[in-house]
Amino acid sequence: MVSDMGGFEAGTRARVAASRAGRGPVAAATAGTEPSERTPEAGAADAPADPPGASARPEGPGRAARAGAPVPVALSHEAHGDGPELVLLHGVGLDRHLWDRCLPALAARHRVTLVDLRGHGASPAAAAGVSLAELAADVAALLSGPTHVVGFSLGALVAQRLGLDRPDLTASLTLVSSVADRSDEERAAVELRQELAVQDFGASAWAAVDRWFSPAWRAQEPGLARQVLDTLLANDRASYLACYQVFATADAGLWPWLPRIAAPTMAVTGERDPGSTPAMSHRLAERIPGGRAVIVPGARHLLPLECPQELADLILAHTGTHPGTHTGTRPGTHTGTRSRTRPGSHPGHESHRS
């Protein structure tokens, strides 16, 4: 039973700590990846684009490749519905099925593209050293025009990078359960989880499910917890570790650039999410011009699965397509009523920053 595995992470801490002195396995798994700290001046080849209007339009594929721009890979994806374009991006170790519960409501108002990010699902593998810029370029290659971009966890970092590199393709950003500007303590915690994945991948998968599902939710939906666990365990290990390195470090590289995001942006997270905390969503709302934060009471990390109706309502309100949104409402302005699918739930609360 998943609920019996809560001690796995604690049980492996001693082995992980003992391995830190040499750091051999982690160094090997992450060699060549992006540095954990970056200033706007460093890493010019992988730096976000200039602000909208500051330079020429994006270059064509051949010319961009010669200039050192990322060369995208073809992602596995599927499309549903009709209406304004919307793309859904999942988190590290998961796949596009994360959004199955939100899809009916979103596809009723949008043409929704579900994507398997590089290294996940049916998409090509991710090599060690894959960058956030490459993951964003993969998604950009799928988009033909302005698109509402919704990203969960790692997908939220990809969405932010897409908003910086391709403002012409981002009609709005919804950042679900996103990390931002981790503190030293928060960075140490994610590094411990990363090392656990190197040392004992199975234990790290069990620990993630134990972190994401409350005991009450596991008891209510044991099959869903098992399904999430099976998805994690099915990952190609090298691809997972490469993408986890991006997840563990990319928020530091993004932070200096976030004030350049021009798309209407909403950051939403669960009140009880220990990794993508409410404070992080507030940081994003304060850092991105016009951003706002919405905190969902009682929820943990997996908002697309734990409270899909409320999350779908928030997304539709942000894109201006919610049934309760009046004609002419500015994208990003919430109107209408939010509802929860979990028993005993309450409406989310939000803050704004202009």
N, C-alpha and C positions, 0 to 999 in steps of 0.2 A: 504494500500500500504506500502511496505517495506520502501520506501523513506520518509514516514511520521513519522517513528519511531525513527529518529535520536536523539530526545530529551529524550528518555527513560532513557539512562544511566545518563544523567545530572539530570533528574528529580528524580532519586532515590538516588543520592549522599548524600543528607541530611539524609535520613533514614539510609543509610549504615554507615555514619559517626556517627550518634547518637548511633548505636548499637555497635560501636567499644569499648566503655568503658567497657561493660560487656563481649563482644566477645563470648557470650554463644552459639549462633547458629553455628558460625564458629568453635569454639573449639569442639563442639559436632560432627560436620560433619567431622572433620579432626583428631579426637583423634586417637592416635596410628600410625600416618603416619610418614614418614621419616622427620627428622629435616631439616630445611631450610638451615642450614650450616653444613658442614661435612668436616673433614680433612681425609687424607688417613688412619690415625690411628684409627679413630672412626668407629663404625658400622661394625666391621670386618665381621660379617655374611653376610652383604649385600655389601661388598666392591668388586670392580672389581677384576678379576683374575690377577695374576702376568703377566709380559710381556711374549710374545711368547718365548718359549724355556727356561723359568726360572724355570719351574716345570714340573711335570708329566702331561700326557695328561688328558683331562677331564674325571671325574669318571662316572661310570654307574649310572642309575637312582636310584637304591636302595641305593648304597653306598653314592651317592651325597645327597640324602634325609637325611640319618643318620648324615651326616656332616653339615646339616643345609642349604644346597643349595636349591634354589627355586624349587618347584614341579610344572611343567607346567600344564596348562589346555589345552584341545583340542579346537583350534580356528576354527571358520567357515572360509573357504577359497575356492578359485577356481583357476584353472590353465588354461592358454591359450598359444598357440604358441609352437615354438620349437627352441632350441638353448641353449646357456649358461643360467644357472639359474639366475633369477632376481626376487626379492620379493619387493612388494610395500606396504608401511605402511602409514596409514592416520593420521590425527590429532585428538585432543580431541573433542568429540562430533560429529564427522563425521563417515564415514564408507568407505568401499572399493570402493564404487561408485564414490568417489572423483576422482579416476584415470580413469574413463570411457573415457575421451577425449584423454588421452595419450596412452591408451591400444592398439589401432590398430597399431601405429608406433612401440611401444615397442615389441608387440607380433610378429611382422614381423621379428624380429632379435633375440628374446629371448623366452625361456619358462618362462612366467610371472605368478607368484603366487600373487593373490590379497587376502589380509587378513583383517578380522575384528578383531581388537585388543580386548583383554579382556575388558568387560564392554561396548562393542559397537556392533551395528548391530546384527547379529545372534549368536555371541559368548557368552560364559557364563558371568554372572554378575561379576563385580569387587567389592570386599569388601573394607570397610574402612581400610586404612593402606596398601593397595596394593603398592608394591614397583616397581621401575624401573627395578630392577633385575628380578622380576617375569614377568613383561611384556616382557622383552627380552628373558627370558627362554621359554615363550610360543612360540615365533617366532622361536627360535633355534630348538624346537622340530619338527617343520615342515620341516626343511632343512636337506638334506641328504649329502651335500657336499658344496664346495666353491660356494657362491652365491653373486651376486651383490645386495647390500641392498640399497634401496631408501626409505628414510623416510621423511615425511612432518610434521613439527611442533612437536607435541608430538612424532610422528613416527621417527623424526630425533634424538630425545633423546634416543629412544629405539635402533635406529641403532648405535649410539655411544656406548651405553652400550653393545650391541651385539659385536661390534668390539673389545671391551676390554675383555669381558668374553669368547668369542668364535672366536678368530682370525682364527681358522681353517675353519670357515664357512663364513667368510667375504672376498670375492674376491675384493670388492671395496665398498666404502660408498659414497652415494650422499645425502647430508643433505639439504633438501629443506625448506626454511622459518624456520630455526632453531633459537631458542634463545641460548644465550651463555653468561655466566658471567655477569648477569644482574647488573646494577648499583643500588644504593639505590633507586633512583627515579624510575627506571624501575621495581624494585621489589615491590615498593609501588603501582605502577599502576596495576600490575597483582594481588596483594592482594586485591585491590579495586574491580577488576572484579570478583575475587573469592567470595568476600563477597556479591556482587550483585547477583551472582548465588544462594547463600544460601538464601538471603532475597526475591528475586523475579526472579525465574528461567526464566520465560517468558520474562521479561524485559532484562535479560542478553543475551538471544538468539537474540532478536531484535537488541540489541546494537552491538552484534558481526557481524551480517549481515550488519548493517550500517557502521561498521568499515571496513569490508572486501570489500564491493562493492562501487565503486565511483558512484556518481549520473548518470554519462553518461553510465556506464556499466549496472546499474539497469534499466535505460530507454531502453537500447538496448536488454537486456535479463531479463525482469521481472520474467519470469517463472523460470529461473535458481535461482534467488535470493529467490524466494518462496520455491523452492525445498531444498535449503540449510537450510533455516529457518525451514522447516518441519522436516528435518533430526535432527536438533538440538533439536526441541521441542519433538521429539519422544524418546529421550534418557531416560533411567531409571535414575531418579534423583540421587539416592545414588551412582550408578556406575559412573555417570558423575562427581560428586563432588570428589569421590575417585581418579579418573584419573586426574582431574584438579589439585588436590593437587600435584600429581607427576609432572605435567607440570609446576606448579608454583615454584617448589623448586629444581627439579633434576639437573638443570644446575650448581648449586653451588657444589653439590656433585660430578659431573662429572669433573669439571674444573681441579682439581689437577692431574687427571689421563689421560687427553687427550694426553699428549706427548707419551703415551705408545701405542696409536693406530698405527698399522703397515699397515693397508689397504690403498691403494690410495684413497684420500678423496677430494671431491669437495663440497663446501658450496655455495648454490645459493639462492638469495632472491630478492625481488622486491625493487626497488629504493624508493618506497613510502610506504613500510610496516612499520607501526609505532611500532609494537611489536617485530617482528623478523627483526631487522634493518640491513642495510648494514654494519654498524660497527660491529655487532655481527658476520656476515659471515666473515669479515676480521679477527676478533679475532680468530675464529675457524681455518682459514687458517694459521694464525701465530702460533697457539698453537699445531696443529697436524703436525707432520713431513711430509714435502712434500705436505701439503695441499694447496688448491687454492680456491679463492673466485670468484664468478661470480655474478654481479649485473645486474638485468634486468631493463632497464630504463622504467619509467612510470608505472610499475606494483605495485600492492599491495600484499596482503598475499596469495591469493588463486592461486598460479602459475599453478597448474594442471588444473584449470578451466579457468583462465584468458588468459594464453598463452601456451596451451598444446603442440603445435608443436615445439615451441622453447625449452620448457623444455624437451620434448622427444629427440630433437636433442642433447641437452647438455648431457643428460643421455647416449645416444648411443655413443657419442664421448668419454665420460668418461669410458665407458665399452669397448671401442675399437671396437664397432660393427656398428658404423655409416657408411652409404654407402660411405661417403667421407673420411673414415679413411683408410689409406694405410695398407697393410699387415705388421705386425711387429711393428705397432705403440704401444708404451707403454700405458697400461690402464691409463686413467686420462689425456692423452694428447689430446687436442681438435684440430681437423682438420675439414675441410668442412665449409659449410655456415649455419648460423642460420637464421631462419625465424620466424616471429611473425604472429599470427592469428588476433591480435587486430589492428584496423586501426591506422595509424600514428605511428607504432612502430619502434624501432631502435634496432640494435644488442646489446646484453649485453656486458659489459666490465668486465675484470677479472684481478686478481692479483695472484701471485704465491709466495710461501715461501718454501725454501728448508731447 
